[in-house]
Amino acid sequence: MKRMSAPVTIGLGAALAFTFAFAAALRGQEDELTQNPEAQRQEIINIERETAHAIQLHNGTFFRRIYSDDFHGVMSYGLPVTKPEWIQAVESPAVQYDSFIATEIDIRLYKDTAVATCLWSWRGNLKDQKIYSQVRVLHVYVNGARGLKVVAAQVTPLPPYVRQAL
């Protein structure tokens, strides 16, 4: 009986050591962005630019990946939206975009949370009319077990709210 307990004890000890080492390695990957603020800032800037591009392409898949399941936002006309409602709006063919860009991106980091603000500018067609608009956008990110996720957003139109192209 004592001969069996030594191998079992050694095996359990090795398994525990491996488990702790594996968990530490995973924490190291998750903490990399938290420990390197410039890397996190650059990743969020890239996500903000990709967000504008995904809207231009009506790409709902991007938002399924980046937005949290409990996402809540406010559209430019004041309507609150959930993740599925936001994706439905993005995928709508009502507006065809000629261009859609994110500029003036500013990132503020707070431990596992980040706040991004930027300016979205777009040109396109709505019901056969050329239009363009600019809105200020605020995104709240949380860095969790599944990486950075947008948990909240606010879109504020800049007057005049929708402009006809000259």
C-alpha positions as CSV (number, residue, x, y, z in Angstrom):
1,M,0.0,0.0,0.0
2,K,2.8,2.4,0.8
3,R,4.5,1.6,-2.5
4,M,1.3,2.7,-4.4
5,S,0.9,5.9,-2.4
6,A,4.3,7.3,-3.3
7,P,3.8,7.1,-7.1
8,V,0.3,8.5,-6.7
9,T,1.6,11.3,-4.6
10,I,4.4,12.1,-7.0
11,G,1.9,11.9,-9.9
12,L,-0.6,14.3,-8.2
13,G,2.3,16.6,-7.3
14,A,3.5,16.7,-10.9
15,A,-0.1,17.2,-12.2
16,L,-0.6,20.1,-9.8
17,A,2.7,21.6,-10.7
18,F,1.8,21.4,-14.4
19,T,-1.7,22.8,-13.7
20,F,-0.2,25.8,-11.8
21,A,2.4,26.4,-14.5
22,F,-0.3,26.2,-17.3
23,A,-2.5,28.6,-15.4
24,A,0.3,31.0,-14.8
25,A,1.2,30.9,-18.6
26,L,-2.5,31.7,-19.4
27,R,-2.5,34.6,-16.9
28,G,0.7,35.9,-18.5
29,Q,-1.0,36.0,-21.9
30,E,-4.1,37.7,-20.5
31,D,-2.1,40.1,-18.5
32,E,0.2,41.0,-21.4
33,L,-2.2,43.8,-22.5
34,T,-2.7,45.0,-19.0
35,Q,1.0,45.1,-18.3
36,N,1.8,46.8,-21.5
37,P,-0.5,49.8,-21.8
38,E,0.9,50.9,-25.2
39,A,0.1,47.4,-26.7
40,Q,-3.4,47.7,-25.3
41,R,-3.8,51.2,-26.6
42,Q,-2.6,50.2,-30.1
43,E,-4.9,47.1,-30.1
44,I,-7.9,49.3,-29.3
45,I,-7.0,51.9,-32.0
46,N,-6.9,49.0,-34.4
47,I,-10.3,47.8,-33.3
48,E,-11.7,51.3,-33.6
49,R,-10.5,51.5,-37.2
50,E,-11.7,47.9,-38.0
51,T,-15.1,48.9,-36.5
52,A,-15.5,51.7,-39.1
53,H,-14.5,49.4,-41.9
54,A,-16.9,46.7,-40.7
55,I,-19.7,49.2,-40.7
56,Q,-18.8,50.3,-44.3
57,L,-18.9,46.6,-45.4
58,H,-22.1,45.8,-43.4
59,N,-20.1,43.1,-41.6
60,G,-22.0,41.9,-38.6
61,T,-19.6,39.1,-38.0
62,F,-17.0,41.5,-36.7
63,F,-19.4,42.8,-34.0
64,R,-20.4,39.3,-33.0
65,R,-16.7,38.8,-32.1
66,I,-15.8,42.1,-30.6
67,Y,-19.0,43.2,-28.7
68,S,-19.9,41.4,-25.5
69,D,-23.1,39.4,-25.3
70,D,-24.4,41.9,-22.7
71,F,-23.5,44.9,-24.8
72,H,-25.7,48.0,-24.5
73,G,-25.5,51.1,-26.6
74,V,-27.2,54.2,-27.7
75,M,-27.7,55.0,-31.4
76,S,-27.1,58.5,-32.8
77,Y,-30.9,59.2,-32.7
78,G,-31.2,58.2,-29.0
79,L,-32.5,54.6,-29.4
80,P,-31.0,52.1,-26.9
81,V,-29.7,48.9,-28.6
82,T,-28.5,45.5,-27.6
83,K,-25.9,43.5,-29.4
84,P,-28.4,41.8,-31.8
85,E,-30.1,45.1,-32.5
86,W,-26.8,46.8,-33.3
87,I,-25.7,44.0,-35.6
88,Q,-29.1,44.2,-37.4
89,A,-28.6,47.9,-37.9
90,V,-25.0,47.4,-39.2
91,E,-26.2,44.7,-41.7
92,S,-29.1,46.8,-43.0
93,P,-28.6,47.7,-46.7
94,A,-30.5,51.0,-46.2
95,V,-27.3,53.1,-46.4
96,Q,-24.6,52.2,-48.9
97,Y,-21.3,53.7,-47.7
98,D,-18.8,55.2,-50.1
99,S,-16.4,55.7,-47.2
100,F,-16.5,55.3,-43.4
101,I,-13.5,56.2,-41.3
102,A,-12.6,56.6,-37.7
103,T,-10.2,59.4,-36.7
104,E,-9.3,61.4,-33.6
105,I,-9.1,58.2,-31.7
106,D,-8.3,58.7,-28.0
107,I,-7.9,55.9,-25.5
108,R,-8.0,56.0,-21.7
109,L,-6.9,52.9,-19.7
110,Y,-8.1,52.0,-16.3
111,K,-6.9,48.5,-15.1
112,D,-9.1,46.1,-17.0
113,T,-11.3,48.8,-18.5
114,A,-10.6,51.2,-21.4
115,V,-12.6,54.1,-22.8
116,A,-12.2,55.0,-26.4
117,T,-13.6,58.1,-28.1
118,C,-13.3,58.9,-31.8
119,L,-14.9,60.7,-34.7
120,W,-16.7,58.7,-37.4
121,S,-17.0,60.3,-40.7
122,W,-19.0,58.8,-43.6
123,R,-20.3,59.4,-47.0
124,G,-22.9,57.3,-48.7
125,N,-26.3,57.0,-50.4
126,L,-29.7,56.8,-48.7
127,K,-32.7,56.4,-50.9
128,D,-30.7,57.6,-54.0
129,Q,-29.5,60.7,-52.2
130,K,-25.9,61.5,-51.5
131,I,-25.4,62.1,-47.8
132,Y,-22.5,62.5,-45.4
133,S,-22.3,62.8,-41.6
134,Q,-20.0,62.9,-38.6
135,V,-20.6,61.5,-35.2
136,R,-18.7,61.3,-31.9
137,V,-18.4,57.8,-30.6
138,L,-17.6,56.5,-27.1
139,H,-16.8,52.8,-26.5
140,V,-16.2,51.1,-23.2
141,Y,-14.0,48.0,-23.3
142,V,-13.4,45.4,-20.7
143,N,-10.4,43.1,-20.8
144,G,-11.6,39.7,-19.5
145,A,-11.0,36.0,-20.0
146,R,-12.0,36.3,-23.6
147,G,-9.9,39.3,-24.4
148,L,-11.1,42.9,-25.1
149,K,-14.8,43.2,-25.5
150,V,-17.0,46.3,-26.1
151,V,-19.6,46.4,-23.3
152,A,-21.1,49.8,-24.0
153,A,-21.3,52.5,-26.7
154,Q,-22.7,56.0,-27.2
155,V,-23.0,57.6,-30.7
156,T,-23.6,61.4,-30.7
157,P,-24.4,63.2,-34.0
158,L,-22.6,66.4,-34.8
159,P,-24.9,69.1,-36.3
160,P,-26.1,69.4,-38.9
161,Y,-27.1,65.8,-38.2
162,V,-27.2,64.4,-41.8
163,R,-26.0,66.6,-44.6
164,Q,-26.7,66.3,-48.2
165,A,-23.6,66.3,-50.4
166,L,-23.2,69.4,-52.5
